[in-house]
Amino acid sequence: MTRFAGFLAAAMGLLLLPAAQKPDAERIGACVQRCYAQPGDPELQRQELVSLEREAAKAIELKNATFFRRVYGDDFVGTLSHGQQVNRAGWIAAVESPEVKYDSFNLSDIKVQIYQDTAVATCLWSARSVLRGQRMSLQMRVIHVYLNTPSGWKVVSGQTTNLPPDVQQPL
């Protein structure tokens, strides 16, 4: 009887062992699958990022910060065209600023490079606006760094640079 009880205890232990290890095995399996799985269609990913860049331009024109709350990461860091560094809250405050009103805000020359779960998007922003009562036309080169997260592409860094008048393209 003691032998049978020992055998039963050992068998139960062996049956419970895989169950106890299952979360680790699943986690390792998911990691291996993520690392070795074929990436998604690069052209679809590129088009998604181009769409996000277009949505960002429209959100700026409309002063709609909802887009940036959804797509910009909590740890976003960026630099505005005049050199001021901002976090996500600072960027949203700049977008919502009542000091500027856009007549138009366009984007062109969009280029996207994807490197596994990271992407770099560059483009040209062209704007006609009224800033503190003064009419302005300006162009900026923009770069955004995206990370592909479980909840989609997130902007983690951005840089805007004003173009001097001698290199600006016609608006």
C-alpha positions as CSV (number, residue, x, y, z in Angstrom):
1,M,0.0,0.0,0.0
2,T,2.8,2.4,0.8
3,R,4.4,1.6,-2.5
4,F,1.1,2.4,-4.3
5,A,0.7,5.7,-2.4
6,G,4.3,6.7,-3.3
7,F,3.6,5.8,-7.0
8,L,0.4,7.8,-6.9
9,A,2.0,10.8,-5.4
10,A,4.8,10.7,-8.0
11,A,2.3,10.3,-10.8
12,M,0.3,13.3,-9.5
13,G,3.4,15.3,-9.3
14,L,4.3,14.5,-12.8
15,L,0.8,15.4,-14.0
16,L,0.9,18.8,-12.2
17,L,4.4,19.6,-13.4
18,P,3.5,20.4,-17.0
19,A,0.5,22.5,-15.8
20,A,2.8,24.5,-13.5
21,Q,5.3,25.1,-16.4
22,K,2.6,25.9,-19.0
23,P,2.7,29.7,-18.6
24,D,6.5,29.7,-19.0
25,A,6.3,27.4,-21.9
26,E,3.6,29.6,-23.5
27,R,5.6,32.7,-22.9
28,I,8.7,31.2,-24.4
29,G,6.7,29.8,-27.3
30,A,5.2,33.3,-28.0
31,C,8.6,34.8,-27.8
32,V,10.1,32.3,-30.3
33,Q,7.1,32.8,-32.6
34,R,7.4,36.6,-32.5
35,C,11.2,36.4,-33.2
36,Y,11.0,33.9,-36.0
37,A,7.6,34.5,-37.5
38,Q,7.4,36.0,-40.9
39,P,6.8,39.8,-40.6
40,G,3.5,41.2,-41.8
41,D,3.2,42.4,-45.4
42,P,5.7,45.3,-45.5
43,E,3.6,47.2,-48.1
44,L,0.6,47.0,-45.8
45,Q,2.6,48.2,-42.9
46,R,4.1,51.0,-45.0
47,Q,0.6,52.1,-46.1
48,E,-0.6,52.0,-42.5
49,L,2.2,54.3,-41.5
50,V,1.6,56.7,-44.4
51,S,-2.1,56.8,-43.3
52,L,-1.0,57.7,-39.7
53,E,1.2,60.5,-41.0
54,R,-1.8,61.9,-43.1
55,E,-4.1,61.6,-40.0
56,A,-1.5,63.5,-37.9
57,A,-1.4,66.4,-40.4
58,K,-5.2,66.5,-40.5
59,A,-5.3,66.4,-36.7
60,I,-2.9,69.3,-36.5
61,E,-5.0,71.4,-39.0
62,L,-8.2,70.7,-37.0
63,K,-6.4,71.0,-33.6
64,N,-7.7,67.6,-32.7
65,A,-5.5,66.1,-30.0
66,T,-7.4,62.8,-29.8
67,F,-5.3,61.3,-32.6
68,F,-2.1,62.1,-30.6
69,R,-3.4,60.6,-27.4
70,R,-4.1,57.4,-29.3
71,V,-1.0,57.2,-31.5
72,Y,1.8,58.9,-29.6
73,G,3.3,56.8,-26.9
74,D,3.2,57.8,-23.2
75,D,7.0,58.1,-23.3
76,F,7.1,60.2,-26.5
77,V,9.9,62.7,-26.7
78,G,10.2,65.3,-29.5
79,T,11.6,68.6,-30.6
80,L,9.5,71.4,-32.0
81,S,10.6,73.4,-35.0
82,H,12.1,76.2,-32.9
83,G,14.1,73.7,-30.8
84,Q,11.9,73.2,-27.7
85,Q,11.9,69.7,-26.4
86,V,8.5,68.3,-25.5
87,N,6.9,65.2,-24.1
88,R,3.5,63.9,-25.2
89,A,1.6,66.4,-23.0
90,G,3.8,69.3,-24.3
91,W,3.2,68.2,-27.9
92,I,-0.6,68.0,-27.4
93,A,-0.5,71.5,-25.8
94,A,1.3,72.8,-28.9
95,V,-1.3,71.2,-31.2
96,E,-4.2,72.7,-29.2
97,S,-2.6,76.2,-28.8
98,P,-5.0,79.0,-29.5
99,E,-2.1,81.2,-30.7
100,V,-2.1,79.6,-34.2
101,K,-5.0,79.0,-36.6
102,Y,-4.3,77.0,-39.8
103,D,-5.8,78.0,-43.1
104,S,-4.3,74.8,-44.6
105,F,-1.9,72.1,-43.4
106,N,-0.6,69.7,-46.0
107,L,1.9,67.0,-46.1
108,S,3.9,65.6,-49.0
109,D,7.0,63.7,-49.8
110,I,6.2,60.9,-47.3
111,K,8.9,58.2,-47.0
112,V,8.7,55.2,-44.7
113,Q,11.5,52.8,-43.8
114,I,10.6,49.7,-41.7
115,Y,13.1,47.9,-39.6
116,Q,11.4,44.9,-38.0
117,D,9.3,46.5,-35.2
118,T,10.6,50.0,-35.7
119,A,9.8,52.4,-38.5
120,V,11.1,55.9,-39.5
121,A,8.7,58.2,-41.4
122,T,9.9,61.4,-43.0
123,C,7.7,64.0,-44.8
124,L,7.3,67.7,-45.6
125,W,4.7,69.7,-43.8
126,S,3.4,72.9,-45.5
127,A,1.2,75.3,-43.6
128,R,-0.6,78.6,-44.1
129,S,-1.6,80.0,-40.8
130,V,-2.2,83.0,-38.6
131,L,0.1,83.1,-35.6
132,R,-0.6,85.8,-33.1
133,G,-2.4,87.9,-35.7
134,Q,0.3,87.6,-38.3
135,R,-0.1,85.6,-41.6
136,M,2.5,83.0,-42.2
137,S,3.5,80.4,-44.7
138,L,6.1,77.8,-43.7
139,Q,7.4,74.4,-44.5
140,M,9.0,71.9,-42.1
141,R,10.8,68.7,-42.6
142,V,9.5,66.1,-40.1
143,I,10.8,62.8,-38.9
144,H,8.8,60.3,-36.7
145,V,10.1,57.1,-35.1
146,Y,7.4,54.5,-34.6
147,L,7.5,51.2,-32.6
148,N,5.1,48.4,-33.5
149,T,3.4,47.5,-30.2
150,P,0.7,45.0,-29.4
151,S,-1.8,47.9,-29.6
152,G,-0.4,49.1,-33.0
153,W,2.2,51.6,-34.2
154,K,3.1,54.2,-31.6
155,V,5.2,57.4,-32.2
156,V,8.0,57.5,-29.7
157,S,10.0,60.3,-31.0
158,G,9.7,63.2,-33.5
159,Q,11.6,66.1,-34.8
160,T,10.4,69.1,-36.9
161,T,12.8,71.5,-38.6
162,N,11.8,74.8,-40.2
163,L,13.0,75.1,-43.8
164,P,14.7,78.4,-44.7
165,P,12.9,80.4,-47.4
166,D,15.5,79.7,-50.0
167,V,14.8,76.0,-50.0
168,Q,11.0,76.0,-49.6
169,Q,8.8,74.6,-52.3
170,P,5.8,76.5,-53.6
171,L,2.8,76.1,-51.4
